[in-house]
Amino acid sequence: MKEITLSKGKFTTKQITVIGTLFAVTIVLGVTGLGFIPIPPFKSTIMHIPVIIGAILEGPLVGAMIGLLFGLFSMFQALNTFSPVTFVFLNPIVAILPRMLIGVTSYYAYKICKTKSISFNISIGTAIGSFTNTIGVLGLIYILYIDEYAKALNMSQSVATKTLLALVFNGFVSAGTAIVITVPVVLAVKRFK
């Protein structure tokens, strides 16, 4: 397969095709707003799904690149849609870093999980990637902004912390949705390889 050299790394033509295709999906989800589902005070997302699919199919670097685009759209959404906690997503550490790590964690979780069921292995990689997003973003909000977050929402720090913990439970819905979509897509693509 033809390789294209980019500084220290190499991408195959297939990897570039996967990146381009999933970039297109991410752009459509991001530009139309379909990838962001309002659950105050934040927006829940399905934009982690292309990141996970790209990572499981083509590796952590491909996943991280798609995650970078997801993170940039998070910042774009923060700039264009006001909420009391908009400031949180203007920080690239919160908006971009966890999204890039989705690709890394989902790929390695999938690779480490060596059961006979490919569907189960994909599900584990997907769940780990999804929770990387949820726990990464909410954990960074807690570490970097808990005081400002509480003030912005007119609540005590204790209540703000409980709110963030409650949002972690939304991660189960997010992970479940991601598994339902990711497993058949990845299996279908793997059949054509």
Summary of the structure (lengths in Angstrom):
residues: 193
radius of gyration: 17.0
end to end distance: 12.6
largest distance: 57.5
contacts: 658
relative contact order: 0.12
helix: 77%
strand: 8%
